[in-house]
Amino acid sequence: MHSLSPLFTIGTSGTSAQSFFERLQGAGVRRVWDTRLWGTSQLAGFAKKADLPFLLRAVADMPYEAYPELAPSADILKAFKNKATDWQEYTRRYLALLDARHIAQRLDPDALAGTCLLCACALPHNCHRSLLAHYIERAWPQRFTVQHL
C-alpha cells in the first residue's frame, strides 16, 4: 500500500509570476506538467510555453514538461469556450477523450507524485486540470491527494 502522494494543479491566468512561483515552491512541487493545448499567446505573459521551462528552472529549480495529450482537443475546448456545450457535456467529452487516448495506461503513477498539472485557467472549477487530476486520482485509488494551488 502506498501512502497518499500530492498531485497539484495550478493556473497561470490572473496571477503574478511571484505568486505563481511562491505557491509552487511553498507546496513542495517537484515538477510541472503543462497540460495546455496552447500557451503561446502574449496573454500568457510569464507562462508562455517558450519561457516557462527556463523560468521554472532558474527561479524554482523545477523541471518542466509539456503534455499536450493531457489537454482537451481544440474542438472540445472551443465548443465550451463559445458556450456551444455546457460544463456537463465538456466533462463527458474530455473524460472520453482521456480514455480514448489511454491516458491511465500511459502514465506512470510514480512519476506523478509531487507533479503539478498546469493550465491557463485562474480557478480549478470548470477547468480541465481538475477533471484530469480527479481522473488520475480515480485511476490509482488511495494513491493521490489532489491539491489546487
C-alpha positions in Angstrom: 0.0 0.0 0.0 1.4 3.4 -1.0 0.9 6.5 1.1 -1.0 9.3 -0.4 1.1 11.5 -2.7 0.3 15.0 -3.5 -0.9 15.8 -7.1 -1.1 19.5 -7.5 -2.8 21.8 -10.0 -2.2 25.4 -10.8 -3.4 28.0 -13.3 -1.5 30.8 -14.8 -4.1 33.4 -15.6 -4.8 36.3 -13.2 -1.6 35.7 -11.1 1.7 37.4 -10.8 4.9 35.5 -11.5 5.9 36.0 -7.9 2.7 34.4 -6.5 2.8 31.6 -9.0 6.4 30.6 -8.1 5.9 31.1 -4.4 2.8 28.8 -4.5 4.8 26.1 -6.3 7.8 26.2 -4.0 5.7 26.6 -0.9 3.7 23.5 -1.7 6.8 21.4 -2.4 6.0 20.8 -6.0 8.7 18.6 -7.7 7.9 19.1 -11.4 5.4 20.9 -13.6 3.5 19.3 -16.4 2.0 21.8 -18.8 -1.4 20.4 -19.9 -2.4 23.4 -22.1 -3.4 22.9 -25.7 -2.0 26.3 -26.4 0.2 28.7 -24.4 1.9 30.8 -27.0 -0.3 33.9 -26.8 1.1 37.2 -25.4 -1.8 36.9 -22.9 0.1 34.0 -21.3 2.7 36.5 -20.0 5.5 34.9 -18.0 3.8 31.5 -18.6 4.4 31.3 -22.4 5.5 27.8 -23.4 8.7 29.3 -24.8 9.6 31.0 -21.5 8.2 28.8 -18.7 10.8 26.0 -18.9 13.6 28.5 -18.4 11.8 30.3 -15.6 10.9 27.2 -13.7 14.5 26.0 -13.8 16.0 29.4 -13.0 13.6 30.5 -10.3 12.4 27.3 -8.7 15.0 24.6 -9.9 12.0 22.7 -11.1 11.7 20.6 -14.3 9.0 21.4 -16.9 7.4 19.0 -19.4 4.7 19.7 -21.9 1.9 17.1 -22.2 -0.5 18.4 -24.9 -2.1 14.9 -25.0 -3.5 15.7 -21.5 -5.3 18.8 -22.9 -8.7 18.8 -24.3 -8.9 18.7 -28.1 -9.4 22.0 -29.9 -13.0 21.2 -30.9 -13.9 20.3 -27.3 -12.3 23.4 -25.9 -13.7 25.8 -28.5 -17.2 24.4 -28.1 -17.0 25.1 -24.3 -15.4 28.5 -24.6 -18.0 29.5 -27.2 -20.8 28.2 -25.0 -21.9 25.6 -27.6 -21.6 23.0 -24.9 -22.1 23.2 -21.1 -19.8 22.0 -18.4 -21.5 18.6 -18.1 -21.0 17.9 -21.9 -17.5 19.3 -21.8 -16.7 17.0 -18.9 -18.2 13.9 -20.6 -16.3 14.7 -23.9 -13.0 15.4 -22.2 -13.0 12.3 -20.0 -14.0 10.2 -23.0 -11.0 11.7 -24.8 -8.7 10.7 -22.0 -10.0 7.2 -22.1 -9.6 7.1 -26.0 -6.0 8.3 -25.6 -5.4 5.5 -22.9 -4.0 8.1 -20.6 -4.4 6.0 -17.4 -2.4 3.2 -19.1 0.3 5.6 -20.4 1.0 7.5 -17.2 3.4 6.3 -14.6 1.9 6.9 -11.1 5.3 7.1 -9.5 6.2 9.9 -11.9 3.1 11.8 -10.9 3.9 12.1 -7.2 4.7 15.8 -6.5 3.7 16.8 -10.0 1.8 20.0 -10.7 -0.7 19.9 -13.6 -0.6 23.4 -15.2 -3.2 25.1 -17.3 -4.3 28.7 -18.1 -7.5 28.9 -16.1 -7.3 31.1 -13.0 -9.5 28.8 -10.9 -9.7 25.0 -10.8 -13.5 24.7 -11.1 -14.8 24.4 -14.7 -11.3 23.6 -15.8 -9.8 20.5 -17.4 -7.0 20.4 -14.9 -9.4 19.5 -12.1 -11.0 16.8 -14.3 -7.6 15.4 -15.2 -6.4 15.4 -11.5 -9.5 13.5 -10.4 -9.2 11.2 -13.4 -5.7 10.3 -12.2 -7.0 10.0 -8.6 -9.7 7.5 -9.8 -7.2 5.6 -11.9 -5.0 4.9 -8.8 -7.3 4.8 -5.8 -5.7 5.5 -2.4 -2.6 6.8 -4.2 -3.0 10.6 -4.6 -4.5 13.6 -2.9 -5.3 16.5 -5.2 -4.3 20.0 -4.1 -5.3 23.0 -6.1 -2.7 25.8 -5.7 
